[in-house]
Each structure stands twice: as structure tokens, then as C-alpha cells.
Amino acid sequence: MEYLVMGSHAGGPRDPYWVSNLRADPASEVHVRRQAHATTGRILDGAERDEAMALIARKRTQIYNYEAHARAHGRRVEIAALLPV
């Protein structure tokens, strides 16, 4: 099971720091219900990103607002897939 994580930063001008960290080193950790899980992550692109965006938007429609704000700053909301190792 992959975890999908949005780097929205509420549509601000910069990506959250974890996005740069993940690009530099895919080894990561996610906390779910107070339990840490080692993961390896990657930033999604193309059709895979579009599918993830649609999946996330089913529960969090505001992601499209964040995406519009991010575009106004010349960036996009990054989506990462974190795969448990």
C-alpha cells in the first residue's frame, strides 16, 4: 500500500521542505496513528500524478484551490508516493 502525500504548502510560493528532502534522498518515514513506518518515496509526474490528484480531490476538494494558488506563484502542488519498505 502506498501513501500519497501532497506538498501543497497551502498554495504558497515554495514547496514544503520535505519535498526537497525527498528529491535528495528517497528514504523517508511516515507516521500513521502514532506509528512510524519506513518508506521510500518519489514525486509523481504525468498521468500518475493526475490520477493521484483526482483520488485526493475526492476527499479534499480544496487541493484544486491550492493548485491554482501555487500556479500563480509559478509552481505546482507536488504529490509524493511513499511505499513502505
N, C-alpha and C positions, 0 to 999 in steps of 0.2 A: 504494500500500500504506500503510495506517495502522498506526501503532504504538499499542498500548494500554499505558497506564501506570497503576498502582494507587497511590493516595495512602494507603496503609494505616497508616504510622507504627506498625506492629505493633499496631494497635487502640487506640493511646493516646488521650488526651483531646483532642488537637489534630491538625488536618491538617498534613502537611508544609508547609513554607514555599512550596514550588514551586506548590502548589495555589492559594494566594492570588495569587502572581505571575502564574499563568496566567489567573486570572479578571480581573486588572487589565490584562494585555497578552497576547493570544493568540500573539504572535510568540515562538517558542521554538526550542530546539536539542536534538537528541538525539544521543548518541554511540553508535555501533554498531561494534563491532570496531575501536575506536580512530579511527573516522572520524566527524567532526561532520556533521550534516545539519540544515539549516534547516527548521523546521516551523512550522505554525500549529496551535494546539491548542484544544480545547474540552472542557469537562466534560460527560460523558454523563449522561442522565437518562431516566427511564421505561423503556419496553421496550428501548430501545437499550442502556441501562446493564445491564438484566437479561441481555440476550444476551451482552454483553461479560463480565459476571461469570461466566456459565456457561462461556464459552470459556476464560477464565483458569483457572477451577476445574478444568478437565480436566487441567491440568499442575500447578497449585498449589492443592491442596485446602485448605490452611491458610487461604486467603482467607476462608472461612466463619467460621473461628475469629476472625480479625482483625475481620470484620464484627460478630460477636457482642460482642467486647470494645469496639469503637467505639460500638455501640448502648448499651452500659452507661454510656458517657460522654456520651450524647446526640448522637452524630454518626454518620455513615455513612462507609464507605470510598469515597472519590471515585475515579472512573475517568475518565481523560482519553484522548481520541483525538488523536494527533499526526499530521498529514498533511504529508508533505514538500512544500516549495514549490520 
